[in-house]
Amino acid sequence: MQQTMNALVEFVVPEVKVEATATRRLIRTLDRFLPGPQPLSATAATILNETAARVKPAAKRGKSASAFANLSRAEKAKVFQTLEALPVEVAGSVRFLVGNLPDLTAFLAYSTPAGRRLAHYAGVAHGRKELKGYWQGRRAAGP
Amino acid sequence: MRDVIVVGAGAGGPVVAKELAARGLDVLLLEAGPAWEHSEREWSHHEDEANNPATGIFRFGPGDRTQAPWARDLPQNCFVWQTAGVGGSTVHYFGNSPRAMPGAFAGYDGTDARGYDTANLVPFTYRELIPYYEWVEQTLPVQTAAMGTKEEQFLRAAAKLGLPTQTSKDISRAAFRPQENAILQPQGTAGRTNKSKQLVYPRAKGCTFCGHCPQGCFLPLESPRNLRAKRSTHTSYVPMALTADRWTRGKAVTLVADAFAVRIETVDGKARGITWRNTRTGTTTTEEAKVVVLAAGPIETPRLWLNSGLPNPNDQVGRGLTDHYLDFVVGRLPHYTGSSKGPTSAARVDYPGRGCLEQAGVSPGLQAQGVTDSDAGIRGFYDNGLPGGRLIGAQLKHFLSDVDHLIGIAVITDDDVALENRVTLSTTMAPDAHGPVARVELRHRSARTLANREFLASRAVELVRAAGAREVLRVNWAPVLLHMQSTMRMGPVLTNEAESRWVERLFVADNSALLNALGGPNPTLTTQALATRTAEKIFIRYFGGDPWVGRESPVSSVDDTVTQAVLAAGF
């Protein structure tokens, strides 16, 4: 599961400096989002790995224990394409989970200190010197 | 027995609570989430701490964050952005407070009258709602937004495209303008310095341009709670409700947080009270009231109705969810835009009959989330047959390599009510401690909705190009549910006074009472105006009172009398 989640982070935001923190936060977020007999991160990893094995059967026997991690970037994209093609009437919950994985991963990666630096973000603040005045000098709407 | 119990302290509930408390009624206000009594210490500007949907401070879940968030059955790719706690989703909202399109109301006779969701018009005239708009606009208050760099560039680009400036609060033609925001204009050092030490109240008043609207506004530092820049109900209506015995001759509202309503009590077909569960202790409590007002939001209000076994003879409870089928267009510019700074959204364009565009600039985590959430595949790999697509990998890193070189535009579609889009009780997920959980299905978009969205996305692309963008991304969002409306509609479910058709003394005062998507404008102000009208109807019908809107002048939530009341009450 760890390797699959790490591969997902690396797929979305390939940046060594954010991977460890983002992977840890991704697992924590998924597992806290919907507690159950099986952690949600494990469910997500199972879905990604089983689909990876369908996209490329040889991926089950690669360098990593995670089939998803053994795929190329194009093959990983194919995993998402395959899952997004599932009919919503029968696989709605899978579509929900899988659909949210890339953006949740991106949110978490760019919320880390290293992610904020990647975006050249000025950092959190109590205020900014950014006031430019009012459009056409209007401070209130007319009637 | 109370006079009134209000379920939910989000955008609408506190409006009813404050208005009726000001008339001297005994009001109990229940909130499922936390009270945020010390928000200046409890909230954080760091995105993962604030906005993480599972563990964040602003999530739809109990105040005890060692517990999981509350579950929903969401059987499609979508994201629900909702916050539990006093203020509800207004704690993370952007404060945008436009009035609705007049064409979304009955009696509209403009030349474009056929261009709206004509099967689902608000059952009274726009003119009737104007005094209630004015009452809320003065109470919050709503003010014309000041500009930062990103607004300057957005507005100049709109002018360059030949659009006129809109100067009125009423929308009558395609036009652009600075937002009318529930955000206090900057004064003193606010917006004029980066230095925290100089940004303390009263040297700084109003919006400090920190760029953290989605993380909750507790600024300027050391300001009284009712003088914080962004006018969430946590800052405006709730402090007024809790001190209604001090700033006017009313009765202070009793607020109970961590109180998840689990059943609407009825006797002889009339609402009689509420049973709620304390989310920290698990104990349940029942209180009786002469009138009950539901304001738990467009998912939880129908869930509570259905879990209470109340009548649903026409099967309309929960049906007709609209969400403005939002989309996101982002331009990458060769120069500075200040996208992560200032109010999140302070400029807009309205297209009657189509919807709206609004500038939206956020910090890197939410920005990254915004460009990676799509139903249209991954750019460069596959597109699911749809325009747009999410960025990942090197493309994502390149696009976000300087967050302050972006201009983001939220596409807000006037979407038609579709009965297939609905809230029901889930039969596939296990019930939680509050009963069967809500299932939210989004299954249909009308041809008009789809055409409106494409029209607006094209206009957004033109706009960011006119602003100087060299690279433009249209994301084609999967449904992002942050403007949820119309699941308990006036007409099919409620009377024109927002009272239940089938249970007397039971009213609805949140976005779910809206009959349609309002033509596209952000719904909060209209819900608050409607909630004010509903409070007046309750007072007249069940308490023998007289109307006050249009006859009296409202007291602003930033009035000195309120500040003194808030300070005396120890907030």
Interface residues (C-beta under 8 A of the other chain):
Chain A: F11 V12 V13 P14 E15 R25 R28 T29 L30 R32 F33 L34 P35 R73 A74 A77 K78 F80 Q81 E84 A85 V88 G92 S93 R95 F96 V98 G99 N100 P102 D103 L104 T105 A106 F107 L108 A109 Y110 S111 T112 G115 R116 L118 A119 H120 Y121 A122 V124 A125 H126 G127 R128 K129 E130 L131 K132 G133 Y134 W135 Q136 R138 R139 A140 A141 G142 P143
Chain B: H45 H46 E47 D48 N51 N52 P53 A54 T55 A68 P69 A71 D73 L74 P75 Q76 N77 C78 F79 Q143 T144 A146 M147 G148 T149 E151 E152 L155 T165 T167 S168 K169 R177 P178 E180 Q185 P186 T189 A190 G191 R192 T193 N194 K195 S196 L199 A204 T208 F209 C210 G211 H212 L219 P220 L221 G338 S340 K341 G342 A347 S363 P364 G365 L366 Q367 A368 Q369 G370 V371 T372 D373 D375 G377 I378 F381 Y382 N384 R390 I392 G393 A394 L396 K397 L400 S401 D402 V403 D404 T428 R443 A478
